[in-house]
């Protein structure tokens, strides 16, 4: 009985060793490719940023100056007003290396700031929209969150609140509800984010599921 067990153990050890070597080679190649790409990016000259998709907050269309004595609402409004003269660009899912390759190393500080401004924007919009939702101001909340979606936010809570309002809070009929949800789907499909599939599922769109791993063979 010991011999078959020993043979099985040796075979398993050999397969494990081969597998680890393959993984190690893949990691080494991935790291080498990264540093080669980074080296190339660091040599790219500054390029014009005029054609970036800058986001402009439609202050005249959103429910500003309606906080009254509500300090939380006022702060949410102030957070957005603070971005009024800032440049905002959505670079979600794009690495700094890719940004340098596209626009030049000298622009990376500015581009990083634009992206940070975007993160501040969508978080502020989500906070504002949620506050309005909790107050029962559903039309105002939908207005705020729909603008967030237009900027291609990947905050799943934004889509979740919108779907809830479309279905239960805004008095829409079935046709209107579906039309509203259908309007969100193309934007959700364009997201470059880990939350993309979660959001699409929330909108009723089936997404590919991960393949199940093959069961481990035992001896």
Residue pairs with C-beta under 8 A, 6 or more apart in sequence:
5 219
8 219
9 219
11 219
12 219
34 97
37 97
37 101
38 97
40 101
41 97
41 98
41 100
41 101
41 105
42 100
42 105
43 105
44 100
44 101
44 102
44 103
44 104
44 105
45 104
45 106
46 103
46 104
46 105
46 106
46 107
47 102
47 103
47 104
47 107
49 103
49 107
49 110
49 111
52 89
52 114
53 89
53 90
54 87
54 88
54 89
55 88
55 89
55 90
55 118
55 121
55 151
56 88
57 80
57 83
57 84
57 88
57 121
57 147
58 147
59 81
59 84
61 143
61 147
62 80
62 143
62 144
62 147
63 132
63 137
63 140
63 143
63 144
64 77
64 80
64 81
65 77
66 73
66 140
67 73
67 74
67 76
67 77
70 131
70 135
72 131
73 128
73 131
73 132
73 135
76 124
76 127
76 128
76 131
77 128
79 120
79 124
79 127
79 128
80 121
80 124
80 125
80 128
83 117
83 120
83 121
83 124
86 117
87 110
87 113
87 114
87 117
88 114
88 117
88 118
88 121
89 111
89 114
89 115
89 117
89 118
90 115
90 118
90 151
90 152
91 99
91 111
91 114
91 115
91 118
92 115
92 118
92 152
92 154
92 191
92 192
92 193
93 191
93 192
93 193
94 192
96 108
96 112
99 107
99 108
99 111
99 112
100 107
100 108
103 111
118 151
121 151
122 148
122 151
122 153
122 155
122 158
123 155
125 144
125 145
125 147
125 148
125 151
125 153
125 158
126 145
126 148
126 153
126 155
126 157
126 158
128 144
129 141
129 142
129 144
129 145
129 148
129 158
129 161
130 141
130 157
130 161
132 138
132 140
132 141
132 144
133 141
133 161
133 165
138 165
138 169
138 170
139 170
141 161
141 165
142 162
142 165
142 166
142 170
145 158
145 161
145 162
146 162
148 155
148 158
149 158
149 159
149 162
149 184
149 187
150 187
152 187
152 190
152 191
154 191
154 193
154 194
154 195
154 196
154 199
155 195
156 195
156 198
156 199
156 202
159 184
159 188
159 199
159 202
159 203
160 202
162 180
162 184
163 181
163 184
163 202
163 203
166 172
166 176
166 177
166 180
166 181
167 177
172 180
181 203
181 204
184 203
185 200
185 203
185 205
188 196
188 199
188 200
188 203
188 205
189 196
189 200
189 205
191 199
196 207
197 207
197 208
200 207
201 207
